[in-house]
Amino acid sequence: AWDLINPLKYPPRGEGIYNGIDLSKEARFSIILSRGCMASCTFCSSWIVWKVYRYRTGKNVADEIEMLVRKYNAKHFAFYDDTLTGNREEVINFCKEVIKRKLKLALHGTTRVDRVDKELLNWMKRAGFYELSYGIESGSPAMLSKINKKTDLNKIFQAAKLTKKAKIRFCSL
């Protein structure tokens, strides 16, 4: 219900210029493609609250973003999904829609290290992703196991390497 708020009243959030967009001057619009997570980490309630991972189509999300671009001249978006890339195909579909529509965007997202690959990251870069935040939680294999993270240090290093190679900033939450 975007009509219930004025998103341009929110302060800009970000640093640097990406895709010709000064992140320190543009309002950052919050958006989601999915909710929930396919993992069951002991510290997180997402999998308990949502039960299953659910997602919108990439076209549906691109439609919403295009509406925000037209209505508010929006340029900067942050995906607040627990696992944005949980459905690889729909994220690629979203990226293809953004590219096809020639939307010039700066995009940020959050996801898991075990849910990215070279092709996906390349599509994301082409669509305008400048940064991905990963829920790494720990560099200790014992702790990762204890919190049921369902990942390991090799997957963390591989995601970091692939993300940087795609020229997307790699961050951890």
C-alpha positions in Angstrom: 0.0 0.0 0.0 2.5 2.6 -1.2 -0.3 5.1 -1.3 -0.4 5.2 2.5 3.1 6.6 2.9 5.4 9.1 1.2 8.6 7.1 0.8 10.5 10.2 -0.3 10.3 11.5 3.3 12.6 8.7 4.5 16.3 9.6 4.6 18.7 8.3 2.0 20.9 5.4 3.2 24.1 4.4 1.5 27.5 5.6 0.3 29.0 5.9 -3.1 27.8 6.2 -6.6 26.5 3.2 -8.4 25.0 3.1 -11.9 25.2 6.9 -11.8 23.1 6.9 -8.7 24.4 8.8 -5.6 23.3 6.4 -2.8 23.8 9.2 -0.2 21.1 11.3 -1.9 18.5 8.8 -3.0 15.7 7.5 -0.8 16.2 3.7 -0.4 12.9 1.8 -1.0 12.4 -1.4 0.9 11.0 -4.3 -1.1 10.7 -8.1 -0.8 10.7 -10.9 -3.3 10.2 -13.6 -0.7 9.5 -14.4 2.9 10.8 -17.2 5.0 13.9 -19.4 4.7 14.6 -23.0 3.8 17.1 -23.3 6.7 16.3 -23.9 10.3 19.0 -22.0 12.2 18.6 -22.3 16.0 18.8 -18.5 16.6 16.3 -17.5 13.9 12.5 -17.5 14.1 11.8 -17.0 10.4 11.4 -20.7 9.6 9.1 -21.1 12.6 7.0 -18.0 11.9 6.6 -18.5 8.1 6.9 -22.4 8.0 7.8 -22.5 4.4 9.7 -20.4 1.9 7.3 -18.3 -0.3 8.1 -16.0 -3.1 6.7 -13.6 -5.7 7.4 -13.9 -9.4 10.3 -11.9 -10.7 7.9 -10.2 -13.1 5.6 -9.2 -10.3 8.5 -7.6 -8.3 9.7 -5.9 -11.5 6.2 -4.5 -12.0 6.2 -3.0 -8.5 9.6 -1.5 -8.9 8.8 0.0 -12.3 5.6 1.5 -10.7 7.8 3.1 -8.0 10.3 4.4 -10.6 7.5 6.0 -12.5 5.6 7.4 -9.5 8.5 8.5 -7.2 11.5 8.4 -9.5 12.8 5.7 -7.3 16.3 4.4 -8.1 17.7 2.8 -4.9 16.1 -0.4 -3.6 16.9 -2.8 -0.7 15.5 -6.3 -0.7 14.8 -7.3 2.9 14.2 -11.0 2.3 15.7 -13.5 4.7 16.9 -15.4 1.6 16.5 -13.3 -1.5 18.1 -16.0 -3.8 16.1 -18.9 -2.3 14.3 -19.2 -5.7 17.1 -18.8 -8.2 14.9 -18.9 -11.3 12.6 -16.1 -10.0 15.6 -13.9 -9.1 17.0 -14.4 -12.6 13.5 -13.7 -14.1 13.5 -10.5 -12.0 16.9 -9.5 -13.3 15.9 -10.2 -16.9 12.8 -8.0 -16.5 14.8 -5.1 -15.1 17.3 -5.4 -18.0 14.5 -5.7 -20.6 12.7 -2.7 -19.2 16.0 -0.7 -19.1 15.5 0.3 -15.5 18.6 2.0 -14.1 18.7 0.9 -10.5 20.9 0.4 -7.5 19.9 -2.8 -5.7 21.0 -4.3 -2.3 19.9 -7.7 -1.0 20.4 -10.2 1.7 20.8 -14.0 1.3 22.7 -17.1 2.2 26.1 -18.2 1.0 24.8 -21.5 -0.1 22.2 -19.9 -2.4 24.4 -18.1 -5.0 26.4 -19.2 -8.1 28.3 -17.5 -10.8 25.5 -17.2 -13.4 23.0 -15.9 -10.8 25.4 -13.3 -9.5 26.2 -12.2 -13.1 22.5 -11.6 -13.8 22.2 -9.7 -10.5 25.1 -7.5 -11.4 23.6 -6.7 -14.8 20.3 -5.8 -13.2 21.9 -3.3 -10.8 22.9 -5.2 -7.6 25.8 -3.3 -6.0 25.9 -5.2 -2.7 24.8 -8.5 -1.1 24.8 -9.1 2.6 25.2 -12.7 3.7 24.1 -14.2 7.0 27.4 -15.8 7.9 27.1 -15.7 11.7 30.4 -17.3 12.6 33.8 -18.3 11.3 33.9 -21.3 13.6 33.0 -24.6 12.0 31.9 -25.9 15.5 29.6 -22.9 16.0 28.1 -23.1 12.5 27.2 -26.7 13.3 25.9 -25.9 16.7 23.5 -23.2 15.4 22.4 -25.5 12.5 23.5 -23.0 9.9 23.8 -25.8 7.2 26.8 -24.2 5.7 30.6 -24.3 6.1 33.7 -22.2 5.7 34.3 -23.4 2.1 30.8 -22.2 1.1 31.4 -18.8 2.8 34.7 -18.4 1.0 33.3 -19.5 -2.3 30.3 -17.1 -2.1 32.7 -14.2 -1.2 35.0 -15.1 -4.2 32.0 -15.3 -6.6 30.4 -12.2 -5.4 33.6 -10.1 -5.6 34.3 -11.6 -9.1 30.9 -10.4 -10.2 31.9 -7.0 -8.9 29.2 -6.9 -6.2 30.2 -5.8 -2.7 30.2 -8.7 -0.3 29.0 -7.9 3.3 28.1 -10.1 6.2 25.2 -9.4 8.6 
